[in-house]
Amino acid sequence: MLHSLLQSLDTIHPFPRAEAHCDIPCKIYDPSTALIAALSVVRLMDIMKEKSEGDAMASLATRNNLARCVVRKEEEAEKVKHEVRIIWGDYFKTPQFEAFPDASSVVHKIMLLGGACKQGVNRADGEALVDAVNQFAEMFWATKGIKTTRKTCPYPPSLEVVYPVL
C-alpha cells in the first residue's frame, strides 16, 4: 500500500533519483582477497599433482581428495575473477583509468587466466594469474597513494605477493 502511494505521488511530483557506484557504497575495497584466492589456485594445482603421482590414484580416498581439490580450484579461480571485477567495476573511475590506462587490459588478462586455471592444471597459468593480480594490486594501492612491496608469502606455494606498506 505504501509503495502504491509513493508511486502515485511520484507521478505528480517526481522524486530525485539516487545513485551509488556499487550496491552499498562502503568504499571498502582490497585486492588481498583476490591474491589469496590466486595463491590458493596454485597451491591446489600443486596438491593435485602430488596426489596424482605414482600409484596413488588407485585409492578411493585419493580420488575423492583430488575431486575436492578440482572443485576448490575452480571456486578460488572464480573468486579471483569476482573480486577483481568488483574493484574494477565499482571503484575504478575516470581518474584511476587516466592514471593507469592499461588497467582494463590487466583485468582482461586476469579474467582469461582465471578461466584457464579453472579449465586446466598448468601451474604456469596459476603463477601468471598471481602475477597479474599482483599488477592489479599495485595499481589499486597506487590510486590510494599507498606504497607497496613484494614479499614471498610465508606459506605454500611461496610466491611473491604485493602487500601495502601501511
Backbone as a ProteinNet text record, in pm:
[ID]
protein_1_A
[PRIMARY]
MLHSLLQSLDTIHPFPRAEAHCDIPCKIYDPSTALIAALSVVRLMDIMKEKSEGDAMASLATRNNLARCVVRKEEEAEKVKHEVRIIWGDYFKTPQFEAFPDASSVVHKIMLLGGACKQGVNRADGEALVDAVNQFAEMFWATKGIKTTRKTCPYPPSLEVVYPVL
[TERTIARY]
81.4	0	87	187.3	277.4	348.6	389.4	456.1	364.2	236.6	140.2	122.9	116.5	102.8	222.7	343.2	464.2	471.1	428	426.9	332.5	215.3	121	171.6	236.2	297.2	409.1	483.5	595.2	547.3	424.8	372.1	334	293.6	256.8	382.3	472.5	597.1	711.2	784.6	888.5	996.8	1031.1	1138.6	1272.7	1374.6	1507.8	1561.5	1633.8	1687.6	1818.1	1831.9	1954.6	2036.6	2166.9	2255.2	2381.2	2438.8	2565.9	2651.1	2780.9	2868.9	2872.8	2813.1	2805.7	2677.4	2656.1	2533.9	2521.9	2629.7	2637.1	2764.4	2752.8	2873.4	2959.2	3023.3	3100.4	3243.5	3291.9	3429.3	3534.1	3494.4	3588.9	3624.4	3744.8	3795.7	3937.3	3971.4	4105.1	4131.1	4238.7	4267.2	4327.9	4346.2	4410.8	4329.6	4197.9	4114.4	4142.4	4157.6	4188.5	4327.1	4422	4558	4560.3	4491.5	4489	4420.1	4313.9	4246	4338.4	4414.9	4508.4	4617.5	4668.2	4766.8	4705.7	4580.4	4511.3	4498.8	4475.2	4467.3	4597.9	4710.3	4841.2	4864.3	4832.5	4852.5	4768.6	4644.5	4558.4	4611.5	4666	4729.4	4845.9	4924.6	5037.8	4989.6	4885.9	4832	4779.4	4710.4	4657.1	4769	4877.5	4991.6	5051.9	5070.9	5128.2	5040.7	4910.2	4816.7	4804.5	4831.4	4811.5	4936.6	5047.5	5172.4	5176.1	5238.4	5258.5	5129.4	5122.2	5006.7	4900.1	4918	4826.8	4682.4	4662.1	4526.9	4442.8	4504.6	4429.7	4339.4	4373.8	4298.5	4173.5	4061.9	3937	3950.6	4018.9	4038.3	4116.5	4217	4296.3	4212.3	4132.4	4046	3943.9	3892.5	3799.5	3869	3989.9	4066.7	4093.5	4128.6	4156.8	4031.4	3917.1	3791.8	3759.5	3781.1	3757.1	3850.9	3975.4	4072	4030.5	3979.5	3933.7	3821.6	3725.4	3613.4	3663.9	3751	3803.3	3885.8	3965.7	4047.7	3958.6	3850.8	3759.1	3689	3651.6	3587.5	3683.6	3808.2	3906.4	3939.2	3948.1	3972.7	3855.9	3735.5	3617.6	3616.1	3661.4	3668.7	3765.4	3878.5	3973.7	3901.4	3833.7	3765	3658.2	3583.1	3476.1	3532.2	3632.3	3688.1	3750.5	3819.3	3881.1	3773.4	3669.9	3558.6	3492.7	3475.2	3411.5	3495.4	3624.1	3710.6	3716.7	3736.4	3748	3616.8	3505	3375.9	3319.4	3342.8	3281.7	3375.8	3503.7	3598.4	3667.4	3715.5	3788.8	3694.5	3730.2	3656.3	3756.9	3713.6	3798.5	3936	3945.9	4080.1	4174.4	4121.2	4203.4	4244	4151.2	4183.8	4281.8	4274.8	4371.6	4510.1	4515.4	4644	4700.9	4614	4656	4576.5	4615.8	4540.5	4539.5	4631.7	4634.1	4555.5	4482	4407.2	4310.1	4238	4139.7	4207.1	4324.2	4392.4	4446.7	4488.4	4533.1	4413.9	4299	4179.2	4137.7	4142.9	4108.7	4202.2	4330.3	4428.2	4393	4354.2	4314	4193.6	4097	3977.4	4014.6	4102.5	4145.5	4225	4316.6	4397.1	4311.5	4216.1	4124.6	4049	4003	3934.5	4026.1	4149.6	4246.5	4274.9	4281.9	4307.6	4188.4	4068.3	3950.6	3950.5	3990.7	3984.1	4098.5	4213.4	4330.7	4407.2	4525.5	4610.5	4753.4	4769.4	4901.5	4946.9	5046.9	5094.6	5140.9	5196.3	5240.9	5123.3	5004.6	4885.5	4852.3	4865.4	4839.6	4939.6	5066.2	5168.4	5144.1	5103.7	5072.9	4951.2	4854.8	4738.3	4781.1	4865.9	4916.3	4988.5	5071.3	5146.1	5052.3	4950.5	4855.8	4776.9	4738	4666.7	4761.3	4889.1	4987.9	4994.8	4997.1	4999.5	4876.2	4760.9	4636.4	4640.9	4693	4702	4793.3	4904.3	4994.6	4924.1	4847.5	4771.6	4670.3	4596	4493	4551.9	4656.8	4714	4773.5	4828.9	4883.3	4772.9	4652.6	4542.2	4502.7	4537.2	4509.2	4626.9	4737.2	4856.1	4932.6	4915.9	4981.9	5089.8	5210.6	5321.4	5301.2	5363.5	5354.1	5493.3	5497.5	5619.6	5581.5	5676.2	5655.2	5739.8	5674.4	5740.8	5691.1	5776.4	5734.1	5638.3	5522.4	5424.1	5481.9	5447.6	5507.8	5442.6	5377.2	5309.7	5312.2	5289.2	5288.3	5179.4	5207.5	5311.6	5436.3	5450.5	5571.2	5602	5501.1	5518.7	5521.8	5573.7	5576	5436.2	5404.3	5273.8	5292.2	5204.9	5206.5	5137	5205.6	5148.4	5152.9	5047.4	5055.7	5149.3	5223	5309.7	5226.3	5177.3	5089.4	5162.6
-117.8	0	125.9	127.8	242.7	262.2	150.8	156.5	219.8	183.4	239.5	389.2	429.9	571	651.2	598.4	667.2	673.2	568.1	568.1	674.9	687.5	789	929.3	949.9	1079.5	1111.6	1008.5	1027.1	1073	1033.5	1079.3	1226.6	1274.9	1415.7	1502.9	1461.2	1536.4	1434	1410.6	1306.2	1328.7	1218.8	1221.7	1222.6	1291.1	1284	1141.5	1103	967.1	961.2	860	838.9	730.7	752.7	654.3	639.7	519.9	493	409.6	408.9	336.8	187.3	142.8	-1.3	-30.2	-154.7	-192.9	-123	-118.5	-46.7	35.6	166.6	249.7	255.6	146.2	136	185.6	194.9	236.9	140.9	18.9	-80.6	-173.4	-154.9	-237.3	-279.6	-402.5	-452.6	-574.1	-570.8	-684.1	-805.4	-798.4	-910.7	-1039	-1028.8	-1148.5	-1218	-1138.7	-1195.4	-1258.7	-1195.3	-1251	-1384.6	-1392	-1517.3	-1627	-1589.7	-1688.5	-1735.9	-1643.9	-1681.8	-1774.5	-1744.8	-1833.7	-1970.7	-1971.7	-2098.5	-2182.5	-2116.3	-2188.4	-2262.8	-2193.1	-2256.7	-2368.7	-2345.1	-2447.8	-2571.2	-2549.9	-2663.5	-2740.5	-2669.8	-2738	-2824.5	-2769.7	-2846.5	-2971.6	-2956.9	-3071.7	-3176.4	-3132.3	-3225.7	-3303	-3233.8	-3301	-3404	-3363.3	-3455.2	-3579.3	-3559.6	-3670.4	-3764.4	-3714.7	-3797.6	-3871.6	-3852.3	-3918.1	-4063.1	-4146.5	-4287.2	-4366.9	-4457.8	-4545.3	-4486.1	-4363.3	-4301.9	-4297.3	-4288.6	-4275.8	-4401.6	-4511.2	-4635	-4624.2	-4537.2	-4523.3	-4437.3	-4487	-4411.1	-4279.3	-4283.2	-4162.7	-4057.2	-4102.3	-4008.3	-3948.8	-4031.4	-3980.1	-3881.2	-3910.3	-3818.2	-3685	-3693.8	-3573.2	-3492.5	-3560.6	-3494.7	-3424.2	-3490.1	-3429.8	-3304.7	-3311.7	-3195.5	-3080.8	-3112.7	-3008.8	-2941.4	-3019.8	-2963	-2862.1	-2900.4	-2811.2	-2683	-2697.9	-2579.9	-2491.8	-2552.7	-2475.6	-2389.5	-2449.2	-2373.6	-2263.1	-2290.4	-2187.5	-2072	-2104.5	-1999.8	-1916.9	-1981.1	-1906.6	-1813	-1859.9	-1773.7	-1660.4	-1687.4	-1582.1	-1471.8	-1510.1	-1410.9	-1319.7	-1381.5	-1304.5	-1213.7	-1266.1	-1188.6	-1067.9	-1091.2	-982.9	-872.8	-911.2	-812.3	-736.1	-808.3	-741.3	-635.5	-664.3	-568.7	-442.4	-456.6	-339.3	-263.3	-334.5	-271.1	-200.4	-266.1	-211.6	-106.1	-119.3	-27.5	82.4	52	150.7	231.5	163.1	232.3	323.7	450.5	552.9	627.4	734.7	809.6	844.1	896	929.5	808.9	693.3	572.8	523.2	529.3	486.5	581.3	709.8	804.9	778	744.4	713.7	581.1	485.9	352.4	312	363.9	334.4	186.4	107.5	-35.7	-119.7	-55.9	-129.4	-229.7	-188.9	-280.2	-400.2	-380	-494.1	-589.5	-536.1	-623.1	-702.6	-637.6	-707.5	-815.2	-782.7	-882.2	-1002.2	-975.1	-1082.9	-1171	-1107.9	-1183.4	-1271.6	-1217.9	-1295.7	-1417.6	-1397.1	-1508.4	-1612.7	-1565.4	-1659.1	-1732.5	-1661.8	-1727.6	-1839.9	-1814.7	-1918.7	-2034.5	-2003.4	-2108.8	-2194.7	-2131.8	-2207.1	-2293.4	-2246.5	-2329.1	-2451.4	-2432.6	-2539.7	-2639.6	-2595.7	-2681.9	-2689.5	-2748.2	-2765.9	-2719.2	-2629.7	-2579.5	-2478.6	-2517	-2430.6	-2295.6	-2292.1	-2165.5	-2068.6	-2120.1	-2034.4	-1978.2	-2061.7	-2015.8	-1910	-1931.6	-1832.3	-1701.4	-1711.2	-1591.2	-1519.1	-1595.1	-1535.8	-1456.3	-1514.9	-1444.5	-1316.8	-1327.3	-1210.7	-1100.6	-1138.2	-1038.3	-973.1	-1051.1	-993.2	-902.8	-939.6	-850.7	-716.8	-721.8	-597.5	-513.1	-577.8	-507.9	-448	-524.4	-475.3	-353.2	-355.7	-239.6	-116.2	-133.7	-21.5	30.1	-63.7	-26	55.9	4.1	74.1	208.3	215.5	344	448.5	406.9	503	556.6	484.4	526.8	602.8	615.4	682.3	598.7	467.2	377.1	298.2	302.4	226.9	78.3	-1.5	-146.7	-208.2	-330.5	-409.3	-549.4	-617.1	-757.7	-843.2	-937	-1032.2	-1171.9	-1269.9	-1408.4	-1442.2	-1496.3	-1530	-1640.2	-1637.8	-1730.8	-1868.2	-1909.2	-2038.2	-2087.5	-2218.2	-2268.1	-2197.3	-2162	-2201.3	-2112.3	-2028.2	-1945.3	-1859.9	-1789.9	-1698.6	-1554.5	-1465	-1324.3	-1266.4	-1185.5	-1122.5	-975.8	-891.9	-749.2	-723.7	-649.4	-606.7	-454.7	-392.4	-247.4	-216	-109.4	-63.4	35.6	-10.2	72.3	131
0	0	0	85	91.5	-42	-103.3	-233.5	-338.2	-339.7	-434	-412.3	-285.9	-252.9	-302.9	-279.7	-325.3	-477.3	-543.7	-690	-743.7	-684.5	-732.8	-703	-588.3	-559.1	-657.2	-696.2	-788.7	-926.3	-965	-1093.6	-1088.5	-972	-955	-944.3	-859.2	-836.5	-825.7	-935.8	-935.9	-829.1	-762.6	-664.9	-737.9	-682.4	-746	-736.1	-838	-843.5	-764.7	-679.4	-602.6	-671	-680.1	-741	-657.2	-660.4	-593.2	-688.1	-666.6	-759	-732.7	-625.1	-601.2	-525.1	-492	-422.6	-287.3	-214.6	-88	-94.6	-100.9	-119.6	6.8	39.3	162.5	148.8	25.7	-3.4	52.9	81.2	130.7	15.4	-37.1	-145.7	-108.6	-140.2	-109.2	-196.8	-276.1	-364.5	-293.9	-163.1	-93.1	-103.4	-106.8	-120.1	-253.3	-358.6	-490.5	-490.9	-423	-417.4	-343.6	-232.5	-156.3	-238.1	-308.8	-393.8	-506.2	-566.1	-672.5	-618.5	-500.4	-438	-410.4	-368.7	-342.1	-467.9	-581.5	-709.5	-735	-718.1	-742.2	-642	-516.8	-414.3	-444.1	-485.7	-518.1	-638.7	-736.5	-850.6	-802.9	-709	-654.2	-581.7	-500.1	-427.1	-524.8	-627.6	-727.5	-795.1	-826	-889.4	-794.5	-668.2	-568.2	-550.7	-543.7	-519.4	-639.1	-759.5	-878	-923.3	-854.5	-895.5	-849.2	-927.1	-891.6	-889	-793.7	-780.3	-688.8	-649.4	-553.1	-602.5	-733.7	-787.9	-767.7	-730.2	-708.5	-585.5	-493.6	-370	-390.5	-340.2	-347.8	-269.7	-157.8	-77	-155.8	-230.4	-311	-422.7	-487.7	-594.1	-538.6	-419.7	-353.5	-323	-269.3	-237.6	-363.7	-471.5	-598.3	-651.4	-643.6	-689.5	-607.9	-478.1	-392.6	-428	-460.1	-500	-630.4	-723.5	-850.9	-825	-743.1	-712.1	-645.1	-547.6	-476	-569	-655.9	-750.6	-838.3	-888.1	-973.4	-895.5	-770.8	-687.9	-659.7	-628.8	-598.6	-722.8	-838.8	-963.3	-992.4	-968.2	-988	-885.9	-764.2	-662.3	-705.5	-764.5	-815.9	-914.8	-1010.9	-1114.1	-1052.8	-958.5	-894.4	-818.9	-736	-654	-740.5	-846.6	-935.2	-1011.7	-1057.6	-1127.8	-1040.5	-912.2	-820.5	-810.5	-786.2	-772.9	-904.7	-1014	-1144.6	-1182.7	-1156.5	-1197.5	-1105	-974.8	-878.5	-830.9	-820.1	-767.2	-877.5	-980.8	-1086.6	-1164.1	-1168.5	-1243.4	-1330.2	-1392.6	-1485.2	-1426.7	-1303.5	-1251.9	-1243.7	-1205	-1194.2	-1333.1	-1428.7	-1564.7	-1631.3	-1598	-1652.1	-1593.5	-1465.7	-1401.4	-1450.9	-1481.3	-1525.2	-1649.4	-1765.8	-1887.7	-1926.9	-1872.2	-1905.3	-1803.5	-1712.9	-1610	-1671.7	-1773.5	-1834.5	-1899.4	-1958.9	-2021.1	-1914.3	-1799.1	-1688.9	-1635.5	-1621.2	-1573.8	-1674.4	-1803	-1904.9	-1897.1	-1875.9	-1861.1	-1740.7	-1630.4	-1510.6	-1542	-1614.8	-1649.6	-1734.1	-1832.9	-1918.6	-1840.1	-1756	-1676.8	-1573.4	-1513.9	-1420.6	-1488.9	-1611.2	-1688.3	-1721.7	-1759.1	-1791	-1668	-1551.9	-1428.1	-1389.5	-1419	-1392.7	-1483.6	-1609.1	-1708	-1698.2	-1648.5	-1654.3	-1524	-1534.9	-1417.4	-1445.6	-1540.2	-1575.5	-1469.4	-1392.2	-1283.5	-1336.6	-1455.8	-1514.7	-1530.5	-1562.7	-1569.6	-1431.5	-1329.8	-1193.2	-1148.8	-1180.9	-1146.6	-1221.2	-1347.9	-1426.9	-1367.6	-1315.1	-1250.5	-1127.3	-1045	-926.7	-969.2	-1071.3	-1117.8	-1167.7	-1244.3	-1295.8	-1182.8	-1083	-968.2	-889.7	-881.6	-819.4	-893.3	-1025.8	-1104.8	-1073.8	-1069.1	-1039	-898.2	-802.6	-664.3	-656.2	-728.6	-728.9	-785	-892.3	-948.1	-846.1	-787.6	-691.3	-577	-513.9	-398.8	-439.8	-560	-607.6	-620.2	-659.5	-669.1	-532.3	-429.3	-291.5	-230.9	-308.5	-257.5	-156.2	-164.6	-69.1	-142.1	-87.3	-145.5	-121	-206.5	-192.3	-191.7	-146.1	-151.2	-195.1	-256.2	-292.6	-200.2	-138.7	-48.9	-81.1	-56.1	-72.9	40.2	4.6	108.2	197.4	326.3	422.1	427.9	320.3	315.8	171.6	153	16.2	-63.7	-182.8	-275.6	-274.4	-172.5	-156	-279.2	-328.4	-440.9	-390.6	-474.7	-440.8	-445.9	-343.7	-332.6	-298.4	-351.7	-322.9	-190.3	-104.1	23.3	30.6	84.2	103.8	219.2	207.1	316.9	397.7	510.4	593.5	711.9
[MASK]
++++++++++++++++++++++++++++++++++++++++++++++++++++++++++++++++++++++++++++++++++++++++++++++++++++++++++++++++++++++++++++++++++++++++++++++++++++++++++++++++++++++

